[in-house]
């Protein structure tokens, strides 16, 4: 399950079998203004026009395959929805999170990160991260008791967090990756900040856009 709010918040997102690729600044607290970021993505022709009836969602641009590299043989990718409810086609969505903490996103492919101090797997990571997301509760390693900053955990591209998140739909984990040139363009255009990426698969990982 993707954690996106307090435990009593209803979960409106159905189970799915496809995945998502996320791009975000390496500094998870960085909240970028939407308009300059969208201007860049459209100038790079990574994304095109907004999709009608879908908040902050965009069709892929003509140079999408120039910036996103797919592994193996030429993939069969669907770029158009089959119905108004269809989300299992390749498109982009921008999320901007203005809450007290960056949005933590995980799915069934997520695995325990290692403690930065003792390097042991962080057992019980899910309730720890849920409490941190809810009220900022401190994290401590259950093995060595060292304090852990959740923002610095390495999720091995199987989970992630941020305030600025570019979501690319219908990408299985490892099926495609952003080319270095795209990450460089994003970084140079926005305060020189490095960008990174991760994948989610198993539930529909839509963080609520808050501002």
C-alpha positions, 0 to 999 in steps of 0.5 A: 500500500502507498502511504499518502496520509493519516491511517484513517484517510480512505485509500481510493487507489486500486491495485494494479500490475503495471508500474511507475517511474518517478523523477525527483530532486535528490534533495527531497525538501526541494519544492520547485515551482510548477510553471518553469519545470513544465516549460522545461519539460515541454521545451525538451519535448518530454511532455506535450499538452495537458490531458483533459480531465486529469489534474496535472497530467500530460501526454508524452512529447515527441522526444520522450524516447530520446530522454527515456531509454527502454531496455531490450527489444523495442517496447510496445508502449501505449500512449493513449487511454482506452477510456476516461478511467484508463491510467495504464498508458504512458503519460506524465503527472507532476506532483508538488507536495507542500505539507510539513514533510516530503511525501514518502512513496512505497509499493509492494516492490519496496524493500528495507533500507540499510541503517547508515550506521550499522548497515543492517536492514531496517526491520519494521521500516514501514510503521516507522516511516508511516509515523514519521510521515504523520507527525515527524516521529524520530527514527531509530535503528532497531539494531544499533539504536542510532538516530536516522534521518529518513531523508537520507535513507537509500531505498535502492530505487524501490521507494523514495520521497520528495516535494517535487515528483514527476511520475511517468505511468506504465513503466515496470521497474527496470524497464526504462530509465531516464538518460543522464542528459535528462537528469543533467538538464533538470539539474542545470535548469533548477538551482544546480540540484541533482536529480534521481529516480526510482520505481514503484509497482504493485499499487497505484502510487498517486500522492495527493497534490497539495498546492 
